[in-house]
Amino acid sequence: MAVKGLLMYLLIAFSFAVSSVYFVNNFSHGGNNKPPLAFTSLNSSFLEEKYGSEPKIWPELKFSWKIVLATVIGFLGSACGTVGGVGGGGIFVPMLTLIVGFDTKSAAAISKCMIMGASASSVWYNLRVPHPCRQVPIIDYNLALLFQPMLMLGITIGVSLSVVFPYWLITVLIIILFLGTSSRSFAKAIKMWKEETILKVSVIIDAEYEPLAPREEKTTLQIMRDNLNIKRFAVLLLLWICFLLLQVIKNETKACSSLYWLLNSLQLPIALSAFGYECLKLYKESKKRTMAGNQERICEATLQWTGPNLAFCAICGLLGGIVGGLLGSGGGFILGPLLLEIGVIPQVASATATFVMMFSSSLSVVEFYLLKRFPVPYGLYLMSVSILAGFWGQFVVRKLITILKRASIIVFILSSVIFASAITMGIVGIDKSIKMIYNHEFMGFLDFCSSQ
């Protein structure tokens, strides 16, 4: 499978990048691989100031060309990001730092607010739209329950790694990831476009592509009732509450204390329990249908639910969460392309990815709010912009799909957003890394406990 080749590329490239940290630090810092030992947790504020963290910068919310430009970019980024199912965090963070003037941590927090707003409005829109091919919900709850636990666990790991990893390394990892996933998604989009062209020319409408336009035989209320699975939604909400409580309690404890590590470790059994339950369900149902000769799919994916494939999904979900934690996004940069690779059609992949991101991003927003990581007026304003953008983005793109009969538009948008994120994050990261080298700043791994 091509996606496994992509995963191997990411693992090899990531391993090479991480192993190069000591070489880069030697080059920039005269061979000193460690920050001075005097910098302990007792004076970690000075450590943060000198070795990796910016002072908090919150510009005033007032009418200016900066806020107008940020509104336009935020609207377009949210509209395209939610349609592609990737959120748009790779566009929001550079926009907030370069144009508006926020520090990186505050920008990442506000980026989560924007992703949450856009995802929530997209989910609301998608609940009112029928599945394009089958009489099932447009949101695949099986896949959402499969990926969400590992995604949340990965986000926790990613946030911790963002404290330890040097800024330049995060930049390199982001560029490697985004270039790999965007190129693969673009190739997928071209292939789908060619298939759709053949179908249009030969006037043969395949069952998978036939009803790209919404069906009219049901009312909006009936469609919403069919799309909303209360039981599955409740399970995801319970998982969200468990992770939120652990995060809130952990933030009130001393970093690296026994209770701190206990609360961290409790996330593992919670995530594995939810993931294992869904895995067992998919595996048993798949085996039962195979033995009965039933070729009907359990969910939208064409993947065979074997042990290795389920383990592969766990790794991808974890990787997506780690990237989301490092970047300040919702993890959609992995989940969106992955859903397409395992055979999910673009409309369902977009709806499912935004549904999952709604939970993961809202978890971070609540945590950031409690930690007072972002100015509430700015967060509310840009979130309201994203809410409008998410709704209208879905509306416009689905109209285009209806007119052009090409669902590949969603995949082209997805690959474009990821590529644009690679460019913007790359420019910001490279510029900052060059300044760090010029100033001979420490560019190795930081100590986790003293950096909290």
N, C-alpha and C positions, 0 to 999 in steps of 0.2 A: 504494500500500500504506500502511495506517495507520501502520505502524512507521516508514516514511520521514518521515511528518509529525511523528512524535514526535522523530525524530532532528533534524529542522530546528528544532523548538521548543528542543531542548537546545542546539544549536549557537548559535542566536540569543541565548538566555538566558545561556549561558556567556560569550559574547563581550561582552554588555552588562555582566555582573558583573565580568569581568576589567578592562574599560575604566574601571569606576567606582573602581578602587583609588586612583588619584591624587586623585580628588575627596574620598574618605573620609579619606585620610591628611592632606590639606590641612585638612579640617574638624577632625580630632582632634589634629593636631600642629602647628598654626600655620603651615602652608605648607611645612614641611620634608619634601620627598619622599624624602630619603635618610637612612639612619642615619649618624651621625657617621663621618667618614673615618678617624678614629683607630682605629676598631674593625676591625682586620685579622685575618687568620688567626692572627697571633701571640698575640692576646688574645681569641680567638673565644669562650672560655668565659664571659667577661664579657658579650660580645655576646648569647650565648644566654640568659644569666640575665636580661638587661634587655629583649631584643627578641624574645622568642618562645618560649623553652623553659623548662619547669618543672624544678625539682630532682627527682631520682629519689626516689620514695616507695614503699617496699615494706612494707606492713603485715604483722605477724606472723600466721601461720596458726594460729589457735586458735578454739575453739568460742565462738560469740557469735551474737547475733541477726543481725548483718551477714552472717556466713558462711552462716547458714540461709537468709536472704532471697536472697542471691546464688546459692545452690544451687538454690532453687526457680525463680528467674528464668532462671538458666542452663539448667536442665532444660527448661523450657517453651520458651525461645527456641531451643535446639538442636533440640528435637523439631519445632517448627513451621518453623524455618529450613531444615532439611534436607528436610522434606517438600515445601516450596515450591521448593527448589533455590536458595535465596539465602544460606544460611549463617547469618545472624543477627548479623553484626558490628556492625550499627547499633544493636542492643540491648545487646550485650555491653560495648562500650566505655563508654557512659554508666553502665551498671550497676557496672562496675569502678571508675570514677572517683567517682561520686556516693555509692555505698553502701559499697563496700569501702575506697576511699580511695587507690587507685593514681594515679600521675601518668599523663598521657595516653599517653606513649610506651610505658610498661610495660603499660598497659591494652590498647593495640593489639596488643602482642606476645602477651599472654595470650589475647586474643580469637582470634588465629590458632591458638593451641593448641586452643581449644575448637572452632573450625571444622574443624580437621584431625581431631579425635577424632570429631565428629559425622558428618563426611563419610565417614571410613573405615568406621564401623559401618554407615552407610546403604548404602555400596557393597557391603559384605559381605551385608547383607540382600537388596539388589536382585539380587545374583548368584544368589540362591536362589529368585527369582521369575521365572516365564516372561513373555514379552511378552504383553500383553493381547489382541492381535489377530492377530499373524503369527508364523510360525516363524522368527524372527530374534532376536538378543540384545536384551534390554531396554535395554541401553546402546548408543547409536548411536556406534560408534567412528569413523565417518567425520566426524561433526560434532565429536566430541571432538578429533580430529587437526586439524580445520580451525580451531577456535577457540583451542586451547591455546597454540600458539606466539605468536599476537598478544596473548593474555591475559597471558602471562609477560612479554612485551616491554612491555606497557602498565603492568604492576605496577612494573617498574623505573622507567619514566618517572614514574609516580604518586608513588613514594617520593621521587624527586628534586624533583618539584614541591611536595611537602609541606614540603620544606626552604625553598623560595623563597616560596611563597604565604603571605600573612598568614592567621591563624587564622579571622578573620571571613569571608574570601573562601571558604575551604574549607567553612565552615558554609552559606553562601549556595548554593554549587554543589551541596552534598549535598541541601539542601531542594528546590532546583529539580529535580534528578534524581529524587529519591524520590517527590515529588508527581506528577511526570509519569508515571513508570513504574507507580506504584501505581494511579493513576486509570485508566490504559490497561489494566492487568491486571484491575482490578475490572470494567470494561466487558466485557472478554473473558469473565470468569467468569459474569456475568449472561447474556450471549449463549449460552454453553454450557449454563447451567442451563435456559434456555428451550427449547433444542434437545432436551435430555435429557427435559424434561417432555413435549414433543410425542411423542417416541419411546415414552415409557412409556404415554401415554394411547392412542396409536394401536396399541400393541403391535407396532410395526414396529421390529425390531432391526437397526440399520445395522451393516455389517461393521466400521466404525471403533470402534463402542462396544460391540459384542456381548459379548465375553468379559471383562468387567471383573473377574470373579472368577478367581483362579488355576486353571489346568487341573490335573487330577489324573493325567493319563495318563503322566507322567514322574516318575521319582524325583528327589529333591533333587540328587543327584550328577549325574544326566543334565542337569538344568536348569543347574547350575553349569558343566558342561562346554560346554554350548551358549552360555551367556552370556559366557564368558571367551575372548576372542580374544588368544592369547598373542603373536602377531606384532605386533598393534597396541599392546598393552600395553607390549611391549619398546621400540617406537619412542618412545612417550610417556615411558617411564622414561629412555631415552637422552637425550631432550631435557631432561628434568628434571635429569639429572646434569650436562649441559653448562652449563645456567644456574647450577646450584649452584656448580660449580667456578669459573666466572667471578665470581660474587658473593663467594665466599670469598677468592679471590686479590685482588679489588678492595678488599675491606675491610682487607687487609693493606698496601695501598699508600697513599701520601700523596695526599690529596684534591687534585684538579685537576692532578696531575702528568701527564706524557706517557703513562706506563703506565696511569694511571687512566682517561684518555679512550680509550686503545686498547682496554682491557678492556670499557669501556662500549660502544664502537662494534662490538665483535665479536658482541654480542648481536643486532644487526640482521641480519647475514647468516645467522646460525643460525636465527632466527625466520622470516625470509623464505624460507629454503630449505625448511624443514618445511612452512610454509604453502603455498608455491608448488607443492610436490610434491603435496599433497592437492588443491589447486585444479585442477591439470592433470589429475589422475586423475578428479575429479568432472566436469570440463568434457568430457573425451574420452568418458567413459562415457555422459554425458547426450546428447551429440551422436550417438553411435553408436546409442543406443536410439531417439532421435527419428527418425533416418534409416531405421531398421528398422521403425518404427511400433509399437515396444514402449512401452506406457504405464506399465510397472512402475517404481516409484520406486527410485532408487539408495539413498537413505537415508530417514529418517523425514520429512524436510522436504518440503513440497509446492512449494518454491521451484524455479524453473527455474535451472539452474546456468550462467548466462550470465556474461560478463565483468563487467558492471556489478553484478550481484547478488553475485558473489564479492568484488568490491571493497567493496561495502556490508558484507558479513560481516566483512571485515578491519577496517573502521573501527569496527564495533560491538565486535569482540573487543578492539581496542586501547583503546576508550573504557571498556569494562568493566574492563580491567586498570588503567587510570589511576585509575578510581574506587576500585578495590580497594587501590591503593597509597596514595591520599590518605586513605582511611577506615580501613584496616587490616582489610578484609574479603577474601573470596576472589574478588571480581568477579562473584558470582552475581546481584547486584542488576540487572545488565544482561543477563547470559547467560540467566537463568531466563525473564524476560519475552520475550526475543528468540526463544528456541526455540519458545515458544508462538505467537509471531507468524508464524513461517515455517512453521507447520503441524504441528509436532510435538505428539503427544497428551500430555496432562499426565503420565501415568505415566512415559513415556520421557523427557520433558523434565526431570522431577525427577531420574531416575536418571542421565541424562547430565550435568546441571549439577553434581550432587554428586560425580560421578566426576572431572570437570574440576577442581572446587574442592579435591578431595583432593590433587592434584598441586601446585596453586598455593599452597595454604595450608601444606603440608608443606615446600615450598621456603623459605617465610618463617620457619617454625618452626626449621628447622635453622640458618638464618642468624642469627636472633635468639638462639638458644642459644649459638652460637659467639661472638656479641658480648656475651653475658651481659646481655641486655635484660630478662629477667624472672626472678623467683624460681622455681626448679625445683619446690619442693613445691606452691606454688599452681598452677603450670602443670599438674602431674601430677594434682592433685586435681580441678580444674575440667575437665580433659580427660577424666578418667574419668567425671565426671557427664555430659559431652556424648556420650561413647560409648554410655552406657546410654540417653540421651535420643534419640539418632539411631536406634537400633535399635527402641525401643518406639514412637517417633513414626511410623516407617514401618509398623510392625505394626498399630497402632490405626487409622491413616488408611486403610490398604488393607482392613481389615475393614469400616470404614464405607462405603467405595466398593463393596465386595461386597454389603453389605446394602441400601444406598440406590440402587445402580446409577447413581451420579453421580460421574464423574471430575472435574467442575468444583470439587469440594471442594478439590482441590489448588491450583487457581488462586485460590480465595477465600483460602486460607491464605497463598499467596504475596503477594497484594496487601495483606493485613492486616499481614504482617511488614514489608513495605517501608514502609507507612504509619506503623506504630508506630516504625520506625527514623527516619523523617522527624521525628516528634514529639519523640522522645527526644534525637536528635542536635541538633535545632533548639533545644530548650530549653537544653541544655548550651552550645551554641555561642553563642547570643544572650546568655546570662548572662555568659559570659566576655568576649564582645566589648564589652558595655556597660561592664564593669569596665575594659577596656583604654582605652576612650574616656574614661571618667571620670578615669583616671590619666594621660591624655595620652601613652600609649605609642605607639611607632612602629607604623603600620598599613599600611605600603606593602610592596613586594616586598623581600625580604632578598637579600643577595648569597650565591650558592650556595657559593662556595669558603670564605668566612669563616664560614659557618654550619655547616660540617661538624664 
